[in-house]
Amino acid sequence: MTDLRVKLGPLSLRNPVLTASGTYGFGEEYAPYCPTRLLGAVVVKGLTPRPRLGNPPPRLAETPAGLLNAVGLENPGLEEFLRSYLPRLRALDTAVIVNIAGFSVADYALLARALSGQAGVAALEVNISCPNVAHGGLAFGADPAAAEEVLRAVREATPLPVIAKLSPNVTDIQAMARAAERGGADIISLINTLLGLAIDIHSRRPLLGNITGGLSGPAVKPVALRMVYQVYEAVQLPLIGMGGISTWEDAVEFMLAGAGAVAVGTANFTNPGAPVDILRGLESYCAANGFARVTDMVGLAHN
């Protein structure tokens, strides 16, 4: 019997298969199709201090082997999350990780403080792909100094495990990972979506109401895998790999590249049972290859 437990710094999980933020709602939506008790953790939809309606439609556009989304962080805001959503999330039989987002350092610190004293929150995932409105709109995740600053603010505001979610829209992913490490992150998750565009040839206009959107799905997997491999060699922090993971074979690749856990995102839309299928495949792969623990394969592609 393979030991599926993983320990990512201060965060202990029953197994290495998580759901990616923005693709799994607040957990309840998938309950009829994918029992949460079988998952390592559920990462909920991104949360901001105040409610957000999101971007104008259309918000989604299919691409070859991928999906463009410009949802725009639609969410109920902190107050409503604490009142209506968190009590129900506590009933899920798995770890709950809250993804937080903001447009200033103060936004992130506020969210971290407010969530720290709440039962049922296992960790915070910090989405640093948001524009820093105080500094001209450049994304926190595109500038090492800004990333370090916001993560340090979160670290000082909470005793919870802090996960830095890195954007792939950078020149040097290793520099961003090192900045996250200096800022006090306990774990790094990568990658967020790649910036993309689709155009309707009939209307001759961009398909998305927001013009551009984030590309996810199998098309981004080679980029995500490369970045996980590079970041594993750049920092001492545990990694959560994501980006185009649809099968257990994909998950194995990410773990061999250095991810201690994996998050399933876009695949949930086409196969709501994908996380459980992937977990079962990982277990079978470990048994067939003599791994007593699922973590035994982490980083082996570097040897």
BAGUTI-686516 format. One record per residue (C-alpha): residue number from 1; residue in one letter; z, x, y. Coordinates in nm, 4 decimals. Layout:
<martors>
martor resi->NUM, resn->A, up->Z, east->X, north->Y .
...
</martors>
This chain:
<martors>
martor resi->1, resn->M, up->0.0000, east->0.0000, north->0.0000 .
martor resi->2, resn->T, up->-0.1093, east->0.1503, north->0.3312 .
martor resi->3, resn->D, up->0.1486, east->0.1706, north->0.6098 .
martor resi->4, resn->L, up->-0.0285, east->-0.0015, north->0.9007 .
martor resi->5, resn->R, up->0.2440, east->0.0514, north->1.1588 .
martor resi->6, resn->V, up->0.1606, east->0.2522, north->1.4705 .
martor resi->7, resn->K, up->0.3745, east->0.4078, north->1.7407 .
martor resi->8, resn->L, up->0.2042, east->0.4658, north->2.0744 .
martor resi->9, resn->G, up->0.4600, east->0.6601, north->2.2739 .
martor resi->10, resn->P, up->0.7434, east->0.4113, north->2.3374 .
martor resi->11, resn->L, up->0.5413, east->0.1153, north->2.2037 .
martor resi->12, resn->S, up->0.5748, east->0.0279, north->1.8342 .
martor resi->13, resn->L, up->0.3278, east->-0.2177, north->1.6799 .
martor resi->14, resn->R, up->0.2946, east->-0.3674, north->1.3328 .
martor resi->15, resn->N, up->-0.0679, east->-0.2536, north->1.3083 .
martor resi->16, resn->P, up->-0.3354, east->-0.0870, north->1.5235 .
martor resi->17, resn->V, up->-0.5571, east->-0.3900, north->1.5979 .
martor resi->18, resn->L, up->-0.5176, east->-0.5499, north->1.9402 .
martor resi->19, resn->T, up->-0.7188, east->-0.7982, north->2.1427 .
martor resi->20, resn->A, up->-0.8778, east->-0.6779, north->2.4666 .
martor resi->21, resn->S, up->-0.7737, east->-0.8324, north->2.7972 .
martor resi->22, resn->G, up->-1.0127, east->-1.0900, north->2.9354 .
martor resi->23, resn->T, up->-1.1520, east->-1.1841, north->2.5959 .
martor resi->24, resn->Y, up->-0.8528, east->-1.3571, north->2.4396 .
martor resi->25, resn->G, up->-0.7192, east->-1.5827, north->2.7131 .
martor resi->26, resn->F, up->-0.3432, east->-1.6167, north->2.6785 .
martor resi->27, resn->G, up->-0.3410, east->-1.6053, north->2.2998 .
martor resi->28, resn->E, up->-0.3154, east->-1.9756, north->2.2273 .
martor resi->29, resn->E, up->-0.6884, east->-2.0389, north->2.2560 .
martor resi->30, resn->Y, up->-0.7645, east->-1.8410, north->1.9400 .
martor resi->31, resn->A, up->-0.4664, east->-1.9517, north->1.7328 .
martor resi->32, resn->P, up->-0.6691, east->-2.1908, north->1.5107 .
martor resi->33, resn->Y, up->-0.9137, east->-1.9129, north->1.4222 .
martor resi->34, resn->C, up->-0.7106, east->-1.5925, north->1.4201 .
martor resi->35, resn->P, up->-0.3363, east->-1.6081, north->1.3425 .
martor resi->36, resn->T, up->-0.1609, east->-1.3928, north->1.6014 .
martor resi->37, resn->R, up->0.1058, east->-1.2947, north->1.3451 .
martor resi->38, resn->L, up->-0.1599, east->-1.0750, north->1.1842 .
martor resi->39, resn->L, up->-0.2356, east->-0.8812, north->1.5041 .
martor resi->40, resn->G, up->-0.0757, east->-0.5656, north->1.6363 .
martor resi->41, resn->A, up->-0.0641, east->-0.7167, north->1.9845 .
martor resi->42, resn->V, up->-0.2281, east->-0.9698, north->2.2130 .
martor resi->43, resn->V, up->-0.3323, east->-0.8366, north->2.5541 .
martor resi->44, resn->V, up->-0.3518, east->-1.1305, north->2.7906 .
martor resi->45, resn->K, up->-0.6004, east->-1.2087, north->3.0657 .
martor resi->46, resn->G, up->-0.5612, east->-0.9997, north->3.3817 .
martor resi->47, resn->L, up->-0.2839, east->-1.1167, north->3.6142 .
martor resi->48, resn->T, up->-0.2706, east->-1.0797, north->3.9944 .
martor resi->49, resn->P, up->0.0193, east->-1.1632, north->4.2294 .
martor resi->50, resn->R, up->-0.1543, east->-1.4722, north->4.3656 .
martor resi->51, resn->P, up->-0.3838, east->-1.7214, north->4.1891 .
martor resi->52, resn->R, up->-0.7542, east->-1.6404, north->4.1894 .
martor resi->53, resn->L, up->-1.0481, east->-1.8761, north->4.1387 .
martor resi->54, resn->G, up->-1.2762, east->-1.5890, north->4.0420 .
martor resi->55, resn->N, up->-1.6382, east->-1.5254, north->4.1312 .
martor resi->56, resn->P, up->-1.9091, east->-1.7881, north->4.1886 .
martor resi->57, resn->P, up->-2.1164, east->-1.8892, north->3.8858 .
martor resi->58, resn->P, up->-2.3128, east->-1.7927, north->3.6905 .
martor resi->59, resn->R, up->-2.0496, east->-1.5571, north->3.5531 .
martor resi->60, resn->L, up->-2.1977, east->-1.4555, north->3.2193 .
martor resi->61, resn->A, up->-2.5358, east->-1.3181, north->3.1136 .
martor resi->62, resn->E, up->-2.6353, east->-1.1994, north->2.7676 .
martor resi->63, resn->T, up->-2.8157, east->-0.8683, north->2.7367 .
martor resi->64, resn->P, up->-2.9560, east->-0.6861, north->2.4337 .
martor resi->65, resn->A, up->-2.6503, east->-0.6012, north->2.2208 .
martor resi->66, resn->G, up->-2.4164, east->-0.6823, north->2.5073 .
martor resi->67, resn->L, up->-2.2699, east->-0.9208, north->2.7597 .
martor resi->68, resn->L, up->-2.2485, east->-0.9010, north->3.1377 .
martor resi->69, resn->N, up->-1.9516, east->-1.0763, north->3.2940 .
martor resi->70, resn->A, up->-1.8465, east->-1.1296, north->3.6534 .
martor resi->71, resn->V, up->-1.5505, east->-1.3616, north->3.6037 .
martor resi->72, resn->G, up->-1.3652, east->-1.1995, north->3.8924 .
martor resi->73, resn->L, up->-1.0072, east->-1.1939, north->3.7626 .
martor resi->74, resn->E, up->-0.9665, east->-1.5709, north->3.7559 .
martor resi->75, resn->N, up->-0.6005, east->-1.6311, north->3.6718 .
martor resi->76, resn->P, up->-0.3064, east->-1.8588, north->3.7594 .
martor resi->77, resn->G, up->-0.1104, east->-1.5966, north->3.9532 .
martor resi->78, resn->L, up->0.2322, east->-1.4493, north->3.8852 .
martor resi->79, resn->E, up->0.4489, east->-1.7519, north->3.9658 .
martor resi->80, resn->E, up->0.2576, east->-1.9920, north->3.7430 .
martor resi->81, resn->F, up->0.2295, east->-1.7297, north->3.4675 .
martor resi->82, resn->L, up->0.6067, east->-1.6903, north->3.4579 .
martor resi->83, resn->R, up->0.6687, east->-2.0650, north->3.4697 .
martor resi->84, resn->S, up->0.4029, east->-2.2012, north->3.2323 .
martor resi->85, resn->Y, up->0.2364, east->-1.9266, north->3.0297 .
martor resi->86, resn->L, up->0.5026, east->-1.6715, north->2.9409 .
martor resi->87, resn->P, up->0.7321, east->-1.9225, north->2.7652 .
martor resi->88, resn->R, up->0.4447, east->-2.0095, north->2.5300 .
martor resi->89, resn->L, up->0.3490, east->-1.6451, north->2.4833 .
martor resi->90, resn->R, up->0.7044, east->-1.5731, north->2.3675 .
martor resi->91, resn->A, up->0.6396, east->-1.8057, north->2.0745 .
martor resi->92, resn->L, up->0.3533, east->-1.5892, north->1.9461 .
martor resi->93, resn->D, up->0.4580, east->-1.3840, north->1.6454 .
martor resi->94, resn->T, up->0.3241, east->-1.0567, north->1.7810 .
martor resi->95, resn->A, up->0.3689, east->-0.8146, north->2.0698 .
martor resi->96, resn->V, up->0.2460, east->-0.9408, north->2.4075 .
martor resi->97, resn->I, up->0.0979, east->-0.6931, north->2.6533 .
martor resi->98, resn->V, up->0.0372, east->-0.8171, north->3.0078 .
martor resi->99, resn->N, up->-0.2646, east->-0.6776, north->3.1922 .
martor resi->100, resn->I, up->-0.1914, east->-0.6456, north->3.5640 .
martor resi->101, resn->A, up->-0.4388, east->-0.6052, north->3.8500 .
martor resi->102, resn->G, up->-0.4157, east->-0.5792, north->4.2257 .
martor resi->103, resn->F, up->-0.5873, east->-0.4756, north->4.5453 .
martor resi->104, resn->S, up->-0.3125, east->-0.2527, north->4.6829 .
martor resi->105, resn->V, up->-0.0417, east->-0.0282, north->4.5441 .
martor resi->106, resn->A, up->0.2127, east->-0.2885, north->4.6562 .
martor resi->107, resn->D, up->0.0414, east->-0.5552, north->4.4408 .
martor resi->108, resn->Y, up->0.0839, east->-0.3476, north->4.1267 .
martor resi->109, resn->A, up->0.4442, east->-0.2565, north->4.2037 .
martor resi->110, resn->L, up->0.5304, east->-0.6218, north->4.2702 .
martor resi->111, resn->L, up->0.3859, east->-0.7311, north->3.9356 .
martor resi->112, resn->A, up->0.5589, east->-0.4507, north->3.7479 .
martor resi->113, resn->R, up->0.8988, east->-0.5351, north->3.8967 .
martor resi->114, resn->A, up->0.8588, east->-0.9076, north->3.8360 .
martor resi->115, resn->L, up->0.7575, east->-0.8670, north->3.4724 .
martor resi->116, resn->S, up->1.0174, east->-0.6035, north->3.3857 .
martor resi->117, resn->G, up->1.3058, east->-0.8404, north->3.3444 .
martor resi->118, resn->Q, up->1.1112, east->-1.0940, north->3.1409 .
martor resi->119, resn->A, up->1.1763, east->-1.1408, north->2.7704 .
martor resi->120, resn->G, up->0.8663, east->-1.1314, north->2.5553 .
martor resi->121, resn->V, up->0.6697, east->-0.8676, north->2.7493 .
martor resi->122, resn->A, up->0.6200, east->-0.5598, north->2.5302 .
martor resi->123, resn->A, up->0.4202, east->-0.3465, north->2.7746 .
martor resi->124, resn->L, up->0.2055, east->-0.3521, north->3.0871 .
martor resi->125, resn->E, up->-0.1619, east->-0.2581, north->3.0867 .
martor resi->126, resn->V, up->-0.2631, east->-0.1466, north->3.4350 .
martor resi->127, resn->N, up->-0.6212, east->-0.2364, north->3.5258 .
martor resi->128, resn->I, up->-0.7188, east->0.0299, north->3.7774 .
martor resi->129, resn->S, up->-1.0805, east->-0.0862, north->3.8058 .
martor resi->130, resn->C, up->-0.9916, east->-0.3026, north->4.1079 .
martor resi->131, resn->P, up->-1.0993, east->-0.2116, north->4.4646 .
martor resi->132, resn->N, up->-0.8297, east->-0.0575, north->4.6821 .
martor resi->133, resn->V, up->-0.8673, east->-0.2749, north->4.9918 .
martor resi->134, resn->A, up->-0.6404, east->-0.0479, north->5.1953 .
martor resi->135, resn->H, up->-0.8812, east->0.2427, north->5.1504 .
martor resi->136, resn->G, up->-1.2286, east->0.1009, north->5.2009 .
martor resi->137, resn->G, up->-1.2668, east->-0.0817, north->4.8702 .
martor resi->138, resn->L, up->-1.3146, east->0.2183, north->4.6404 .
martor resi->139, resn->A, up->-1.1780, east->0.1314, north->4.2952 .
martor resi->140, resn->F, up->-0.8428, east->0.2887, north->4.2093 .
martor resi->141, resn->G, up->-1.0014, east->0.3973, north->3.8832 .
martor resi->142, resn->A, up->-1.2771, east->0.5954, north->4.0533 .
martor resi->143, resn->D, up->-1.0463, east->0.8335, north->4.2384 .
martor resi->144, resn->P, up->-0.7904, east->1.0503, north->4.0554 .
martor resi->145, resn->A, up->-0.5510, east->1.0596, north->4.3507 .
martor resi->146, resn->A, up->-0.5553, east->0.6795, north->4.3898 .
martor resi->147, resn->A, up->-0.5123, east->0.6268, north->4.0155 .
martor resi->148, resn->E, up->-0.2162, east->0.8636, north->4.0087 .
martor resi->149, resn->E, up->-0.0591, east->0.6883, north->4.3072 .
martor resi->150, resn->V, up->-0.0816, east->0.3382, north->4.1654 .
martor resi->151, resn->L, up->0.0418, east->0.4427, north->3.8210 .
martor resi->152, resn->R, up->0.3356, east->0.6265, north->3.9736 .
martor resi->153, resn->A, up->0.4250, east->0.3107, north->4.1662 .
martor resi->154, resn->V, up->0.4144, east->0.1053, north->3.8464 .
martor resi->155, resn->R, up->0.6116, east->0.3681, north->3.6573 .
martor resi->156, resn->E, up->0.8854, east->0.3633, north->3.9210 .
martor resi->157, resn->A, up->0.8965, east->-0.0176, north->3.9191 .
martor resi->158, resn->T, up->0.9383, east->-0.0770, north->3.5447 .
martor resi->159, resn->P, up->1.1074, east->0.0558, north->3.2325 .
martor resi->160, resn->L, up->0.8368, east->-0.1077, north->3.0193 .
martor resi->161, resn->P, up->0.5702, east->0.1048, north->2.8468 .
martor resi->162, resn->V, up->0.2839, east->0.1599, north->3.0911 .
martor resi->163, resn->I, up->-0.0757, east->0.1621, north->2.9660 .
martor resi->164, resn->A, up->-0.3429, east->0.2932, north->3.2040 .
martor resi->165, resn->K, up->-0.6764, east->0.1193, north->3.1443 .
martor resi->166, resn->L, up->-0.9530, east->0.3546, north->3.2521 .
martor resi->167, resn->S, up->-1.2896, east->0.2631, north->3.4004 .
martor resi->168, resn->P, up->-1.5986, east->0.4330, north->3.2539 .
martor resi->169, resn->N, up->-1.7711, east->0.4187, north->3.5924 .
martor resi->170, resn->V, up->-1.6705, east->0.7729, north->3.6824 .
martor resi->171, resn->T, up->-1.8206, east->1.1201, north->3.6702 .
martor resi->172, resn->D, up->-1.5294, east->1.2849, north->3.4872 .
martor resi->173, resn->I, up->-1.3240, east->1.0654, north->3.2525 .
martor resi->174, resn->Q, up->-1.0983, east->1.3583, north->3.1621 .
martor resi->175, resn->A, up->-0.9964, east->1.4015, north->3.5257 .
martor resi->176, resn->M, up->-0.9025, east->1.0318, north->3.5423 .
martor resi->177, resn->A, up->-0.7014, east->1.0603, north->3.2204 .
martor resi->178, resn->R, up->-0.5100, east->1.3595, north->3.3523 .
martor resi->179, resn->A, up->-0.4359, east->1.1672, north->3.6736 .
martor resi->180, resn->A, up->-0.2981, east->0.8783, north->3.4674 .
martor resi->181, resn->E, up->-0.0813, east->1.1210, north->3.2738 .
martor resi->182, resn->R, up->0.0533, east->1.2771, north->3.5956 .
martor resi->183, resn->G, up->0.1222, east->0.9291, north->3.7331 .
martor resi->184, resn->G, up->0.3563, east->0.8532, north->3.4452 .
martor resi->185, resn->A, up->0.1459, east->0.6443, north->3.2105 .
martor resi->186, resn->D, up->0.2761, east->0.6330, north->2.8539 .
martor resi->187, resn->I, up->-0.0543, east->0.5314, north->2.6951 .
martor resi->188, resn->I, up->-0.4202, east->0.5285, north->2.7961 .
martor resi->189, resn->S, up->-0.6625, east->0.2506, north->2.7024 .
martor resi->190, resn->L, up->-1.0365, east->0.2990, north->2.7394 .
martor resi->191, resn->I, up->-1.2906, east->0.1870, north->2.8236 .
martor resi->192, resn->N, up->-1.3187, east->-0.0995, north->3.0663 .
martor resi->193, resn->T, up->-1.6674, east->-0.2420, north->3.1241 .
martor resi->194, resn->L, up->-1.9694, east->-0.0505, north->3.2543 .
martor resi->195, resn->L, up->-2.1241, east->-0.1765, north->3.5771 .
martor resi->196, resn->G, up->-2.4566, east->-0.3524, north->3.5114 .
martor resi->197, resn->L, up->-2.7174, east->-0.5929, north->3.6450 .
martor resi->198, resn->A, up->-2.9601, east->-0.8517, north->3.5083 .
martor resi->199, resn->I, up->-3.2445, east->-1.0226, north->3.7000 .
martor resi->200, resn->D, up->-3.4077, east->-1.3592, north->3.6359 .
martor resi->201, resn->I, up->-3.7807, east->-1.2883, north->3.6511 .
martor resi->202, resn->H, up->-3.8597, east->-1.6532, north->3.7341 .
martor resi->203, resn->S, up->-3.6253, east->-1.6983, north->4.0292 .
martor resi->204, resn->R, up->-3.6558, east->-1.3272, north->4.1077 .
martor resi->205, resn->R, up->-3.2841, east->-1.3145, north->4.1729 .
martor resi->206, resn->P, up->-2.9894, east->-1.1492, north->3.9950 .
martor resi->207, resn->L, up->-2.8639, east->-1.3669, north->3.7111 .
martor resi->208, resn->L, up->-2.4990, east->-1.3386, north->3.8101 .
martor resi->209, resn->G, up->-2.3534, east->-1.5069, north->4.1150 .
martor resi->210, resn->N, up->-2.1695, east->-1.1834, north->4.1919 .
martor resi->211, resn->I, up->-2.4973, east->-0.9829, north->4.1615 .
martor resi->212, resn->T, up->-2.3443, east->-0.7174, north->3.9328 .
martor resi->213, resn->G, up->-2.1107, east->-0.7512, north->3.6371 .
martor resi->214, resn->G, up->-1.9291, east->-0.5605, north->3.3681 .
martor resi->215, resn->L, up->-2.1259, east->-0.4737, north->3.0543 .
martor resi->216, resn->S, up->-1.9434, east->-0.4977, north->2.7215 .
martor resi->217, resn->G, up->-2.0341, east->-0.5380, north->2.3563 .
martor resi->218, resn->P, up->-2.2035, east->-0.3118, north->2.0992 .
martor resi->219, resn->A, up->-2.4340, east->-0.1593, north->2.3621 .
martor resi->220, resn->V, up->-2.1436, east->0.0303, north->2.5213 .
martor resi->221, resn->K, up->-1.9907, east->0.1643, north->2.1993 .
martor resi->222, resn->P, up->-2.1470, east->0.5149, north->2.2070 .
martor resi->223, resn->V, up->-2.0258, east->0.5641, north->2.5646 .
martor resi->224, resn->A, up->-1.6777, east->0.4385, north->2.4814 .
martor resi->225, resn->L, up->-1.6559, east->0.6526, north->2.1700 .
martor resi->226, resn->R, up->-1.7606, east->0.9623, north->2.3620 .
martor resi->227, resn->M, up->-1.4983, east->0.8994, north->2.6276 .
martor resi->228, resn->V, up->-1.2194, east->0.8456, north->2.3736 .
martor resi->229, resn->Y, up->-1.3197, east->1.1712, north->2.2055 .
martor resi->230, resn->Q, up->-1.3107, east->1.3582, north->2.5385 .
martor resi->231, resn->V, up->-0.9831, east->1.2089, north->2.6588 .
martor resi->232, resn->Y, up->-0.8124, east->1.2885, north->2.3266 .
martor resi->233, resn->E, up->-0.8789, east->1.6547, north->2.4014 .
martor resi->234, resn->A, up->-0.7683, east->1.6305, north->2.7654 .
martor resi->235, resn->V, up->-0.4214, east->1.4717, north->2.7507 .
martor resi->236, resn->Q, up->-0.1175, east->1.4449, north->2.5253 .
martor resi->237, resn->L, up->-0.0884, east->1.0667, north->2.5553 .
martor resi->238, resn->P, up->-0.1691, east->0.8201, north->2.2756 .
martor resi->239, resn->L, up->-0.4931, east->0.6259, north->2.3194 .
martor resi->240, resn->I, up->-0.6115, east->0.2699, north->2.2631 .
martor resi->241, resn->G, up->-0.9875, east->0.2686, north->2.2089 .
martor resi->242, resn->M, up->-1.2160, east->-0.0209, north->2.2957 .
martor resi->243, resn->G, up->-1.5757, east->-0.0894, north->2.3858 .
martor resi->244, resn->G, up->-1.8188, east->-0.2477, north->2.1433 .
martor resi->245, resn->I, up->-1.5854, east->-0.2637, north->1.8435 .
martor resi->246, resn->S, up->-1.7264, east->-0.5356, north->1.6186 .
martor resi->247, resn->T, up->-1.6567, east->-0.4125, north->1.2642 .
martor resi->248, resn->W, up->-1.3977, east->-0.2120, north->1.0761 .
martor resi->249, resn->E, up->-1.6436, east->0.0770, north->1.0619 .
martor resi->250, resn->D, up->-1.6462, east->0.0813, north->1.4431 .
martor resi->251, resn->A, up->-1.2664, east->0.0876, north->1.4443 .
martor resi->252, resn->V, up->-1.2602, east->0.3801, north->1.2009 .
martor resi->253, resn->E, up->-1.4932, east->0.5765, north->1.4282 .
martor resi->254, resn->F, up->-1.2640, east->0.5224, north->1.7266 .
martor resi->255, resn->M, up->-0.9573, east->0.6289, north->1.5319 .
martor resi->256, resn->L, up->-1.1312, east->0.9384, north->1.4009 .
martor resi->257, resn->A, up->-1.2240, east->1.0160, north->1.7631 .
martor resi->258, resn->G, up->-0.8580, east->1.0032, north->1.8604 .
martor resi->259, resn->A, up->-0.7534, east->0.6409, north->1.9216 .
martor resi->260, resn->G, up->-0.4162, east->0.5503, north->1.7743 .
martor resi->261, resn->A, up->-0.5057, east->0.1826, north->1.8049 .
martor resi->262, resn->V, up->-0.8123, east->-0.0253, north->1.8879 .
martor resi->263, resn->A, up->-0.8754, east->-0.3381, north->2.0927 .
martor resi->264, resn->V, up->-1.1376, east->-0.5974, north->2.0026 .
martor resi->265, resn->G, up->-1.3080, east->-0.7687, north->2.2949 .
martor resi->266, resn->T, up->-1.6561, east->-0.9185, north->2.3112 .
martor resi->267, resn->A, up->-1.6696, east->-0.9524, north->1.9320 .
martor resi->268, resn->N, up->-1.4104, east->-1.2313, north->1.9651 .
martor resi->269, resn->F, up->-1.6763, east->-1.4504, north->2.1261 .
martor resi->270, resn->T, up->-1.9122, east->-1.4278, north->1.8292 .
martor resi->271, resn->N, up->-1.6504, east->-1.4050, north->1.5544 .
martor resi->272, resn->P, up->-1.3023, east->-1.5312, north->1.6466 .
martor resi->273, resn->G, up->-1.1732, east->-1.3821, north->1.3236 .
martor resi->274, resn->A, up->-1.3048, east->-1.0338, north->1.4019 .
martor resi->275, resn->P, up->-0.9628, east->-0.8714, north->1.4628 .
martor resi->276, resn->V, up->-0.8360, east->-0.9787, north->1.1206 .
martor resi->277, resn->D, up->-1.1611, east->-0.8753, north->0.9495 .
martor resi->278, resn->I, up->-1.1301, east->-0.5356, north->1.1148 .
martor resi->279, resn->L, up->-0.7673, east->-0.4970, north->1.0098 .
martor resi->280, resn->R, up->-0.8492, east->-0.5765, north->0.6475 .
martor resi->281, resn->G, up->-1.1375, east->-0.3311, north->0.6558 .
martor resi->282, resn->L, up->-0.9144, east->-0.0570, north->0.7964 .
martor resi->283, resn->E, up->-0.6622, east->-0.1169, north->0.5198 .
martor resi->284, resn->S, up->-0.9315, east->-0.0975, north->0.2513 .
martor resi->285, resn->Y, up->-1.0770, east->0.2197, north->0.4044 .
martor resi->286, resn->C, up->-0.7356, east->0.3863, north->0.4020 .
martor resi->287, resn->A, up->-0.6770, east->0.2919, north->0.0391 .
martor resi->288, resn->A, up->-1.0215, east->0.4173, north->-0.0663 .
martor resi->289, resn->N, up->-0.9734, east->0.7485, north->0.1157 .
martor resi->290, resn->G, up->-0.6170, east->0.8251, north->0.0194 .
martor resi->291, resn->F, up->-0.4518, east->0.7663, north->0.3582 .
martor resi->292, resn->A, up->-0.0917, east->0.6578, north->0.3048 .
martor resi->293, resn->R, up->-0.0672, east->0.5646, north->0.6739 .
martor resi->294, resn->V, up->-0.3394, east->0.4265, north->0.8970 .
martor resi->295, resn->T, up->-0.2421, east->0.6865, north->1.1562 .
martor resi->296, resn->D, up->-0.3364, east->0.9681, north->0.9166 .
martor resi->297, resn->M, up->-0.7004, east->0.9370, north->1.0253 .
martor resi->298, resn->V, up->-0.6349, east->0.9635, north->1.4006 .
martor resi->299, resn->G, up->-0.8269, east->1.2522, north->1.5541 .
martor resi->300, resn->L, up->-0.9755, east->1.3871, north->1.2311 .
martor resi->301, resn->A, up->-1.3207, east->1.4121, north->1.3900 .
martor resi->302, resn->H, up->-1.1811, east->1.6978, north->1.6000 .
martor resi->303, resn->N, up->-1.0865, east->1.9188, north->1.3076 .
</martors>
